Amino acid sequence: MVDDEGKVVSASRDVAATADVIFELIADPSRQPEWDGNDNLASARPGQRVTAVGDVFVTSLTLGEDRENHVVEFDEGRLIAWRPSEPGSQPPGHLWRWTLEPLGDGRTQVTHTYDWTHLTDEKRMVRARATTAEKLLQSVNRLAELAER
């Protein structure tokens, strides 16, 4: 799904795993490189499990740079969203969100959203425009593969 302006992109699918299992893979940054469909994340140190709005976790990108990720939405087992930034800087306005909706019978609808409605950093606009629903679905599919094991 893409909004009318193309600045909110999302992808969803049903996953044969409980929301708790899936959420652990998302809320533990050290697991994120395993399912990152953008192949952008190289690593994140263990021990950064997200537990609340206001948490900040650090990931290392494949290009060798670090990103601080500021958690702005959080509902244990259901919702997590963060705004990335360069270390020590304010986030430039884009947001990554994961929403989990339990469907029963051990299944969960997983929705991954990229929202760059408030992005202010001009040098990030090209990459923001290139973030498609297909790319988001790659992350959802990789996450599903891990969760369904």
Secondary structure by P-SEA (a helix, b strand, c coil): cccccccccbbbbbbcccaaaaaaaaacccccccccccccccccccccccccccbbbbbbccccbbbbbbbcccccccbbbbbbbcccccccbbbbbbbbbbccccbbbbbbbbbccccccccaaaaaaaccaaaaaaaaaaaaaaaac
